[in-house]
Amino acid sequence: MEEVPLVAAILAHHPGWEGFALVIIPIVVIAAALAVVKRRVDALPLDAGHDAGHDPGDRSGDIVDDVSSR
């Protein structure tokens, strides 16, 4: 059997729908996941997760401060 040069083998390869699917499907899945996450984040209220009465500069409740004061 005759050996085919590497460049000729690469240029002669014509991927079908399988190659297309192997590239497109992961891109579509990741894009869909990002769209779902963005929709959920946009639906959150702006002050979600923040304590309205908490001063961000007040570190009196930190574990490190509690342990070091003993």
PDB file of N, CA, C and O in Angstrom:
ATOM      1  N   MET A   1       0.847  -1.176   0.000  1.00  0.00           N
ATOM      2  CA  MET A   1       0.000   0.000   0.000  1.00  0.00           C
ATOM      3  C   MET A   1       0.892   1.237   0.000  1.00  0.00           C
ATOM      4  O   MET A   1       1.908   1.283   0.693  1.00  0.00           O
ATOM      5  N   GLU A   2       0.507   2.221  -0.770  1.00  0.00           N
ATOM      6  CA  GLU A   2       1.290   3.434  -0.934  1.00  0.00           C
ATOM      7  C   GLU A   2       1.001   4.409   0.211  1.00  0.00           C
ATOM      8  O   GLU A   2      -0.154   4.607   0.587  1.00  0.00           O
ATOM      9  N   GLU A   3       2.064   5.020   0.767  1.00  0.00           N
ATOM     10  CA  GLU A   3       1.910   5.967   1.872  1.00  0.00           C
ATOM     11  C   GLU A   3       1.520   7.336   1.327  1.00  0.00           C
ATOM     12  O   GLU A   3       2.129   7.830   0.378  1.00  0.00           O
ATOM     13  N   VAL A   4       0.502   7.947   1.932  1.00  0.00           N
ATOM     14  CA  VAL A   4       0.000   9.247   1.509  1.00  0.00           C
ATOM     15  C   VAL A   4       0.675  10.315   2.371  1.00  0.00           C
ATOM     16  O   VAL A   4       0.713  10.182   3.594  1.00  0.00           O
ATOM     17  N   PRO A   5       1.210  11.380   1.747  1.00  0.00           N
ATOM     18  CA  PRO A   5       1.814  12.459   2.541  1.00  0.00           C
ATOM     19  C   PRO A   5       0.778  13.079   3.485  1.00  0.00           C
ATOM     20  O   PRO A   5      -0.414  13.120   3.180  1.00  0.00           O
ATOM     21  N   LEU A   6       1.257  13.557   4.634  1.00  0.00           N
ATOM     22  CA  LEU A   6       0.378  14.096   5.672  1.00  0.00           C
ATOM     23  C   LEU A   6      -0.455  15.269   5.157  1.00  0.00           C
ATOM     24  O   LEU A   6      -1.655  15.337   5.426  1.00  0.00           O
ATOM     25  N   VAL A   7       0.155  16.177   4.434  1.00  0.00           N
ATOM     26  CA  VAL A   7      -0.571  17.349   3.929  1.00  0.00           C
ATOM     27  C   VAL A   7      -1.703  16.915   2.999  1.00  0.00           C
ATOM     28  O   VAL A   7      -2.804  17.463   3.061  1.00  0.00           O
ATOM     29  N   ALA A   8      -1.444  15.963   2.166  1.00  0.00           N
ATOM     30  CA  ALA A   8      -2.480  15.482   1.240  1.00  0.00           C
ATOM     31  C   ALA A   8      -3.614  14.813   2.010  1.00  0.00           C
ATOM     32  O   ALA A   8      -4.784  14.964   1.659  1.00  0.00           O
ATOM     33  N   ALA A   9      -3.263  14.076   3.059  1.00  0.00           N
ATOM     34  CA  ALA A   9      -4.300  13.414   3.853  1.00  0.00           C
ATOM     35  C   ALA A   9      -5.173  14.425   4.577  1.00  0.00           C
ATOM     36  O   ALA A   9      -6.386  14.238   4.677  1.00  0.00           O
ATOM     37  N   ILE A  10      -4.570  15.495   5.082  1.00  0.00           N
ATOM     38  CA  ILE A  10      -5.336  16.527   5.793  1.00  0.00           C
ATOM     39  C   ILE A  10      -6.240  17.280   4.814  1.00  0.00           C
ATOM     40  O   ILE A  10      -7.408  17.526   5.113  1.00  0.00           O
ATOM     41  N   LEU A  11      -5.709  17.642   3.657  1.00  0.00           N
ATOM     42  CA  LEU A  11      -6.495  18.383   2.687  1.00  0.00           C
ATOM     43  C   LEU A  11      -7.590  17.530   2.061  1.00  0.00           C
ATOM     44  O   LEU A  11      -8.620  18.057   1.638  1.00  0.00           O
ATOM     45  N   ALA A  12      -7.381  16.233   1.998  1.00  0.00           N
ATOM     46  CA  ALA A  12      -8.370  15.350   1.385  1.00  0.00           C
ATOM     47  C   ALA A  12      -9.511  15.006   2.334  1.00  0.00           C
ATOM     48  O   ALA A  12     -10.544  14.492   1.904  1.00  0.00           O
ATOM     49  N   HIS A  13      -9.330  15.285   3.619  1.00  0.00           N
ATOM     50  CA  HIS A  13     -10.360  14.943   4.604  1.00  0.00           C
ATOM     51  C   HIS A  13     -11.498  15.949   4.518  1.00  0.00           C
ATOM     52  O   HIS A  13     -11.281  17.155   4.642  1.00  0.00           O
ATOM     53  N   HIS A  14     -12.693  15.458   4.308  1.00  0.00           N
ATOM     54  CA  HIS A  14     -13.885  16.302   4.248  1.00  0.00           C
ATOM     55  C   HIS A  14     -14.838  15.849   5.350  1.00  0.00           C
ATOM     56  O   HIS A  14     -15.557  14.865   5.177  1.00  0.00           O
ATOM     57  N   PRO A  15     -14.850  16.556   6.482  1.00  0.00           N
ATOM     58  CA  PRO A  15     -15.723  16.129   7.579  1.00  0.00           C
ATOM     59  C   PRO A  15     -17.192  16.290   7.206  1.00  0.00           C
ATOM     60  O   PRO A  15     -17.575  17.224   6.502  1.00  0.00           O
ATOM     61  N   GLY A  16     -17.972  15.389   7.677  1.00  0.00           N
ATOM     62  CA  GLY A  16     -19.411  15.444   7.423  1.00  0.00           C
ATOM     63  C   GLY A  16     -20.136  16.107   8.563  1.00  0.00           C
ATOM     64  O   GLY A  16     -19.568  16.932   9.278  1.00  0.00           O
ATOM     65  N   TRP A  17     -21.389  15.748   8.733  1.00  0.00           N
ATOM     66  CA  TRP A  17     -22.206  16.351   9.777  1.00  0.00           C
ATOM     67  C   TRP A  17     -21.722  15.968  11.167  1.00  0.00           C
ATOM     68  O   TRP A  17     -22.001  16.673  12.136  1.00  0.00           O
ATOM     69  N   GLU A  18     -20.985  14.835  11.276  1.00  0.00           N
ATOM     70  CA  GLU A  18     -20.483  14.423  12.597  1.00  0.00           C
ATOM     71  C   GLU A  18     -19.491  15.448  13.138  1.00  0.00           C
ATOM     72  O   GLU A  18     -19.551  15.817  14.311  1.00  0.00           O
ATOM     73  N   GLY A  19     -18.583  15.903  12.285  1.00  0.00           N
ATOM     74  CA  GLY A  19     -17.617  16.914  12.711  1.00  0.00           C
ATOM     75  C   GLY A  19     -18.291  18.226  13.048  1.00  0.00           C
ATOM     76  O   GLY A  19     -17.917  18.897  14.010  1.00  0.00           O
ATOM     77  N   PHE A  20     -19.280  18.590  12.260  1.00  0.00           N
ATOM     78  CA  PHE A  20     -20.047  19.804  12.518  1.00  0.00           C
ATOM     79  C   PHE A  20     -20.766  19.707  13.865  1.00  0.00           C
ATOM     80  O   PHE A  20     -20.770  20.659  14.646  1.00  0.00           O
ATOM     81  N   ALA A  21     -21.366  18.559  14.126  1.00  0.00           N
ATOM     82  CA  ALA A  21     -22.102  18.356  15.378  1.00  0.00           C
ATOM     83  C   ALA A  21     -21.168  18.364  16.585  1.00  0.00           C
ATOM     84  O   ALA A  21     -21.530  18.873  17.646  1.00  0.00           O
ATOM     85  N   LEU A  22     -19.976  17.809  16.430  1.00  0.00           N
ATOM     86  CA  LEU A  22     -19.024  17.783  17.540  1.00  0.00           C
ATOM     87  C   LEU A  22     -18.557  19.181  17.929  1.00  0.00           C
ATOM     88  O   LEU A  22     -18.116  19.392  19.059  1.00  0.00           O
ATOM     89  N   VAL A  23     -18.647  20.120  17.024  1.00  0.00           N
ATOM     90  CA  VAL A  23     -18.265  21.496  17.328  1.00  0.00           C
ATOM     91  C   VAL A  23     -19.470  22.310  17.777  1.00  0.00           C
ATOM     92  O   VAL A  23     -19.385  23.048  18.759  1.00  0.00           O
ATOM     93  N   ILE A  24     -20.579  22.188  17.077  1.00  0.00           N
ATOM     94  CA  ILE A  24     -21.744  23.039  17.327  1.00  0.00           C
ATOM     95  C   ILE A  24     -22.489  22.666  18.613  1.00  0.00           C
ATOM     96  O   ILE A  24     -22.912  23.553  19.354  1.00  0.00           O
ATOM     97  N   ILE A  25     -22.653  21.390  18.882  1.00  0.00           N
ATOM     98  CA  ILE A  25     -23.443  20.976  20.049  1.00  0.00           C
ATOM     99  C   ILE A  25     -22.873  21.523  21.359  1.00  0.00           C
ATOM    100  O   ILE A  25     -23.640  22.083  22.143  1.00  0.00           O
ATOM    101  N   PRO A  26     -21.566  21.393  21.645  1.00  0.00           N
ATOM    102  CA  PRO A  26     -21.057  21.986  22.899  1.00  0.00           C
ATOM    103  C   PRO A  26     -21.217  23.507  22.952  1.00  0.00           C
ATOM    104  O   PRO A  26     -21.486  24.063  24.017  1.00  0.00           O
ATOM    105  N   ILE A  27     -21.054  24.182  21.814  1.00  0.00           N
ATOM    106  CA  ILE A  27     -21.224  25.635  21.793  1.00  0.00           C
ATOM    107  C   ILE A  27     -22.662  26.007  22.126  1.00  0.00           C
ATOM    108  O   ILE A  27     -22.895  26.949  22.882  1.00  0.00           O
ATOM    109  N   VAL A  28     -23.622  25.286  21.575  1.00  0.00           N
ATOM    110  CA  VAL A  28     -25.033  25.559  21.829  1.00  0.00           C
ATOM    111  C   VAL A  28     -25.384  25.269  23.297  1.00  0.00           C
ATOM    112  O   VAL A  28     -26.124  26.031  23.919  1.00  0.00           O
ATOM    113  N   VAL A  29     -24.864  24.188  23.839  1.00  0.00           N
ATOM    114  CA  VAL A  29     -25.148  23.839  25.238  1.00  0.00           C
ATOM    115  C   VAL A  29     -24.586  24.906  26.174  1.00  0.00           C
ATOM    116  O   VAL A  29     -25.266  25.314  27.116  1.00  0.00           O
ATOM    117  N   ILE A  30     -23.366  25.362  25.933  1.00  0.00           N
ATOM    118  CA  ILE A  30     -22.763  26.386  26.792  1.00  0.00           C
ATOM    119  C   ILE A  30     -23.513  27.708  26.652  1.00  0.00           C
ATOM    120  O   ILE A  30     -23.762  28.382  27.651  1.00  0.00           O
ATOM    121  N   ALA A  31     -23.875  28.084  25.436  1.00  0.00           N
ATOM    122  CA  ALA A  31     -24.625  29.327  25.227  1.00  0.00           C
ATOM    123  C   ALA A  31     -25.990  29.271  25.919  1.00  0.00           C
ATOM    124  O   ALA A  31     -26.430  30.263  26.500  1.00  0.00           O
ATOM    125  N   ALA A  32     -26.652  28.128  25.860  1.00  0.00           N
ATOM    126  CA  ALA A  32     -27.948  27.984  26.524  1.00  0.00           C
ATOM    127  C   ALA A  32     -27.796  28.082  28.046  1.00  0.00           C
ATOM    128  O   ALA A  32     -28.615  28.715  28.713  1.00  0.00           O
ATOM    129  N   ALA A  33     -26.755  27.458  28.589  1.00  0.00           N
ATOM    130  CA  ALA A  33     -26.520  27.527  30.032  1.00  0.00           C
ATOM    131  C   ALA A  33     -26.241  28.965  30.458  1.00  0.00           C
ATOM    132  O   ALA A  33     -26.753  29.417  31.482  1.00  0.00           O
ATOM    133  N   LEU A  34     -25.444  29.681  29.690  1.00  0.00           N
ATOM    134  CA  LEU A  34     -25.167  31.082  30.015  1.00  0.00           C
ATOM    135  C   LEU A  34     -26.428  31.938  29.933  1.00  0.00           C
ATOM    136  O   LEU A  34     -26.607  32.847  30.744  1.00  0.00           O
ATOM    137  N   ALA A  35     -27.292  31.665  28.978  1.00  0.00           N
ATOM    138  CA  ALA A  35     -28.540  32.413  28.857  1.00  0.00           C
ATOM    139  C   ALA A  35     -29.443  32.179  30.067  1.00  0.00           C
ATOM    140  O   ALA A  35     -30.069  33.113  30.570  1.00  0.00           O
ATOM    141  N   VAL A  36     -29.509  30.932  30.531  1.00  0.00           N
ATOM    142  CA  VAL A  36     -30.333  30.615  31.701  1.00  0.00           C
ATOM    143  C   VAL A  36     -29.784  31.306  32.939  1.00  0.00           C
ATOM    144  O   VAL A  36     -30.545  31.877  33.720  1.00  0.00           O
ATOM    145  N   VAL A  37     -28.468  31.259  33.124  1.00  0.00           N
ATOM    146  CA  VAL A  37     -27.854  31.892  34.291  1.00  0.00           C
ATOM    147  C   VAL A  37     -28.063  33.405  34.241  1.00  0.00           C
ATOM    148  O   VAL A  37     -28.378  34.014  35.263  1.00  0.00           O
ATOM    149  N   LYS A  38     -27.895  34.013  33.080  1.00  0.00           N
ATOM    150  CA  LYS A  38     -28.094  35.460  32.958  1.00  0.00           C
ATOM    151  C   LYS A  38     -29.535  35.838  33.269  1.00  0.00           C
ATOM    152  O   LYS A  38     -29.781  36.846  33.932  1.00  0.00           O
ATOM    153  N   ARG A  39     -30.481  35.048  32.800  1.00  0.00           N
ATOM    154  CA  ARG A  39     -31.886  35.328  33.071  1.00  0.00           C
ATOM    155  C   ARG A  39     -32.163  35.263  34.571  1.00  0.00           C
ATOM    156  O   ARG A  39     -32.899  36.090  35.108  1.00  0.00           O
ATOM    157  N   ARG A  40     -31.564  34.268  35.250  1.00  0.00           N
ATOM    158  CA  ARG A  40     -31.773  34.141  36.702  1.00  0.00           C
ATOM    159  C   ARG A  40     -31.132  35.293  37.459  1.00  0.00           C
ATOM    160  O   ARG A  40     -31.718  35.814  38.408  1.00  0.00           O
ATOM    161  N   VAL A  41     -29.930  35.697  37.046  1.00  0.00           N
ATOM    162  CA  VAL A  41     -29.255  36.806  37.721  1.00  0.00           C
ATOM    163  C   VAL A  41     -30.023  38.103  37.495  1.00  0.00           C
ATOM    164  O   VAL A  41     -30.169  38.902  38.420  1.00  0.00           O
ATOM    165  N   ASP A  42     -30.511  38.321  36.289  1.00  0.00           N
ATOM    166  CA  ASP A  42     -31.279  39.533  36.009  1.00  0.00           C
ATOM    167  C   ASP A  42     -32.587  39.572  36.791  1.00  0.00           C
ATOM    168  O   ASP A  42     -33.106  40.653  37.067  1.00  0.00           O
ATOM    169  N   ALA A  43     -33.125  38.418  37.151  1.00  0.00           N
ATOM    170  CA  ALA A  43     -34.385  38.367  37.889  1.00  0.00           C
ATOM    171  C   ALA A  43     -34.202  38.629  39.384  1.00  0.00           C
ATOM    172  O   ALA A  43     -35.177  38.905  40.083  1.00  0.00           O
ATOM    173  N   LEU A  44     -32.971  38.547  39.882  1.00  0.00           N
ATOM    174  CA  LEU A  44     -32.720  38.792  41.302  1.00  0.00           C
ATOM    175  C   LEU A  44     -32.904  40.271  41.615  1.00  0.00           C
ATOM    176  O   LEU A  44     -32.580  41.128  40.794  1.00  0.00           O
ATOM    177  N   PRO A  45     -33.431  40.572  42.819  1.00  0.00           N
ATOM    178  CA  PRO A  45     -33.493  41.981  43.221  1.00  0.00           C
ATOM    179  C   PRO A  45     -32.076  42.525  43.402  1.00  0.00           C
ATOM    180  O   PRO A  45     -31.153  41.766  43.699  1.00  0.00           O
ATOM    181  N   LEU A  46     -31.903  43.822  43.226  1.00  0.00           N
ATOM    182  CA  LEU A  46     -30.567  44.418  43.290  1.00  0.00           C
ATOM    183  C   LEU A  46     -29.911  44.266  44.652  1.00  0.00           C
ATOM    184  O   LEU A  46     -28.687  44.155  44.729  1.00  0.00           O
ATOM    185  N   ASP A  47     -30.692  44.258  45.732  1.00  0.00           N
ATOM    186  CA  ASP A  47     -30.112  44.177  47.065  1.00  0.00           C
ATOM    187  C   ASP A  47     -30.144  42.757  47.637  1.00  0.00           C
ATOM    188  O   ASP A  47     -30.021  42.588  48.850  1.00  0.00           O
ATOM    189  N   ALA A  48     -30.301  41.757  46.812  1.00  0.00           N
ATOM    190  CA  ALA A  48     -30.364  40.371  47.290  1.00  0.00           C
ATOM    191  C   ALA A  48     -29.032  39.973  47.908  1.00  0.00           C
ATOM    192  O   ALA A  48     -27.968  40.209  47.335  1.00  0.00           O
ATOM    193  N   GLY A  49     -29.108  39.373  49.073  1.00  0.00           N
ATOM    194  CA  GLY A  49     -27.918  38.879  49.734  1.00  0.00           C
ATOM    195  C   GLY A  49     -27.194  39.916  50.568  1.00  0.00           C
ATOM    196  O   GLY A  49     -26.163  39.605  51.163  1.00  0.00           O
ATOM    197  N   HIS A  50     -27.697  41.135  50.632  1.00  0.00           N
ATOM    198  CA  HIS A  50     -27.055  42.179  51.415  1.00  0.00           C
ATOM    199  C   HIS A  50     -27.917  42.497  52.622  1.00  0.00           C
ATOM    200  O   HIS A  50     -29.136  42.634  52.512  1.00  0.00           O
ATOM    201  N   ASP A  51     -27.280  42.612  53.763  1.00  0.00           N
ATOM    202  CA  ASP A  51     -27.981  42.982  54.983  1.00  0.00           C
ATOM    203  C   ASP A  51     -28.088  44.502  55.017  1.00  0.00           C
ATOM    204  O   ASP A  51     -27.070  45.193  55.055  1.00  0.00           O
ATOM    205  N   ALA A  52     -29.305  45.026  55.004  1.00  0.00           N
ATOM    206  CA  ALA A  52     -29.519  46.472  54.905  1.00  0.00           C
ATOM    207  C   ALA A  52     -28.936  47.216  56.100  1.00  0.00           C
ATOM    208  O   ALA A  52     -28.481  48.349  55.945  1.00  0.00           O
ATOM    209  N   GLY A  53     -28.935  46.618  57.281  1.00  0.00           N
ATOM    210  CA  GLY A  53     -28.442  47.301  58.465  1.00  0.00           C
ATOM    211  C   GLY A  53     -26.975  47.051  58.752  1.00  0.00           C
ATOM    212  O   GLY A  53     -26.456  47.547  59.752  1.00  0.00           O
ATOM    213  N   HIS A  54     -26.304  46.313  57.922  1.00  0.00           N
ATOM    214  CA  HIS A  54     -24.913  45.943  58.178  1.00  0.00           C
ATOM    215  C   HIS A  54     -23.971  46.960  57.559  1.00  0.00           C
ATOM    216  O   HIS A  54     -24.100  47.310  56.385  1.00  0.00           O
ATOM    217  N   ASP A  55     -23.020  47.433  58.359  1.00  0.00           N
ATOM    218  CA  ASP A  55     -21.990  48.350  57.870  1.00  0.00           C
ATOM    219  C   ASP A  55     -20.827  47.512  57.320  1.00  0.00           C
ATOM    220  O   ASP A  55     -20.228  46.745  58.074  1.00  0.00           O
ATOM    221  N   PRO A  56     -20.491  47.636  56.024  1.00  0.00           N
ATOM    222  CA  PRO A  56     -19.434  46.810  55.457  1.00  0.00           C
ATOM    223  C   PRO A  56     -18.073  47.045  56.103  1.00  0.00           C
ATOM    224  O   PRO A  56     -17.198  46.183  56.021  1.00  0.00           O
ATOM    225  N   GLY A  57     -17.878  48.202  56.746  1.00  0.00           N
ATOM    226  CA  GLY A  57     -16.606  48.476  57.410  1.00  0.00           C
ATOM    227  C   GLY A  57     -16.525  47.878  58.800  1.00  0.00           C
ATOM    228  O   GLY A  57     -15.444  47.833  59.388  1.00  0.00           O
ATOM    229  N   ASP A  58     -17.649  47.416  59.340  1.00  0.00           N
ATOM    230  CA  ASP A  58     -17.693  46.845  60.688  1.00  0.00           C
ATOM    231  C   ASP A  58     -17.282  45.386  60.632  1.00  0.00           C
ATOM    232  O   ASP A  58     -17.984  44.561  60.048  1.00  0.00           O
ATOM    233  N   ARG A  59     -16.131  45.062  61.244  1.00  0.00           N
ATOM    234  CA  ARG A  59     -15.632  43.691  61.211  1.00  0.00           C
ATOM    235  C   ARG A  59     -15.731  43.038  62.589  1.00  0.00           C
ATOM    236  O   ARG A  59     -15.031  42.063  62.862  1.00  0.00           O
ATOM    237  N   SER A  60     -16.586  43.560  63.450  1.00  0.00           N
ATOM    238  CA  SER A  60     -16.667  43.045  64.811  1.00  0.00           C
ATOM    239  C   SER A  60     -17.205  41.627  64.881  1.00  0.00           C
ATOM    240  O   SER A  60     -16.967  40.929  65.867  1.00  0.00           O
ATOM    241  N   GLY A  61     -17.923  41.187  63.858  1.00  0.00           N
ATOM    242  CA  GLY A  61     -18.483  39.847  63.877  1.00  0.00           C
ATOM    243  C   GLY A  61     -17.620  38.815  63.185  1.00  0.00           C
ATOM    244  O   GLY A  61     -18.008  37.650  63.099  1.00  0.00           O
ATOM    245  N   ASP A  62     -16.457  39.213  62.689  1.00  0.00           N
ATOM    246  CA  ASP A  62     -15.594  38.273  61.985  1.00  0.00           C
ATOM    247  C   ASP A  62     -15.039  37.225  62.934  1.00  0.00           C
ATOM    248  O   ASP A  62     -14.754  37.517  64.096  1.00  0.00           O
ATOM    249  N   ILE A  63     -14.892  36.037  62.452  1.00  0.00           N
ATOM    250  CA  ILE A  63     -14.346  34.925  63.248  1.00  0.00           C
ATOM    251  C   ILE A  63     -12.931  35.224  63.667  1.00  0.00           C
ATOM    252  O   ILE A  63     -12.552  34.914  64.796  1.00  0.00           O
ATOM    253  N   VAL A  64     -12.142  35.810  62.806  1.00  0.00           N
ATOM    254  CA  VAL A  64     -10.736  36.114  63.127  1.00  0.00           C
ATOM    255  C   VAL A  64     -10.670  37.065  64.302  1.00  0.00           C
ATOM    256  O   VAL A  64      -9.846  36.873  65.197  1.00  0.00           O
ATOM    257  N   ASP A  65     -11.515  38.091  64.327  1.00  0.00           N
ATOM    258  CA  ASP A  65     -11.519  39.033  65.430  1.00  0.00           C
ATOM    259  C   ASP A  65     -11.952  38.359  66.728  1.00  0.00           C
ATOM    260  O   ASP A  65     -11.395  38.650  67.787  1.00  0.00           O
ATOM    261  N   ASP A  66     -12.930  37.469  66.665  1.00  0.00           N
ATOM    262  CA  ASP A  66     -13.419  36.786  67.856  1.00  0.00           C
ATOM    263  C   ASP A  66     -12.343  35.890  68.450  1.00  0.00           C
ATOM    264  O   ASP A  66     -12.204  35.832  69.672  1.00  0.00           O
ATOM    265  N   VAL A  67     -11.587  35.197  67.627  1.00  0.00           N
ATOM    266  CA  VAL A  67     -10.560  34.282  68.114  1.00  0.00           C
ATOM    267  C   VAL A  67      -9.372  35.055  68.662  1.00  0.00           C
ATOM    268  O   VAL A  67      -8.825  34.681  69.699  1.00  0.00           O
ATOM    269  N   SER A  68      -8.962  36.122  67.990  1.00  0.00           N
ATOM    270  CA  SER A  68      -7.780  36.868  68.420  1.00  0.00           C
ATOM    271  C   SER A  68      -8.030  37.671  69.693  1.00  0.00           C
ATOM    272  O   SER A  68      -7.068  38.066  70.351  1.00  0.00           O
ATOM    273  N   SER A  69      -9.270  37.925  70.061  1.00  0.00           N
ATOM    274  CA  SER A  69      -9.570  38.710  71.254  1.00  0.00           C
ATOM    275  C   SER A  69      -9.534  37.878  72.528  1.00  0.00           C
ATOM    276  O   SER A  69      -9.657  38.432  73.620  1.00  0.00           O
ATOM    277  N   ARG A  70      -9.372  36.578  72.420  1.00  0.00           N
ATOM    278  CA  ARG A  70      -9.359  35.701  73.605  1.00  0.00           C
ATOM    279  C   ARG A  70      -8.062  35.765  74.346  1.00  0.00           C
ATOM    280  O   ARG A  70      -7.895  35.088  75.360  1.00  0.00           O
TER     281      ARG A  70
END
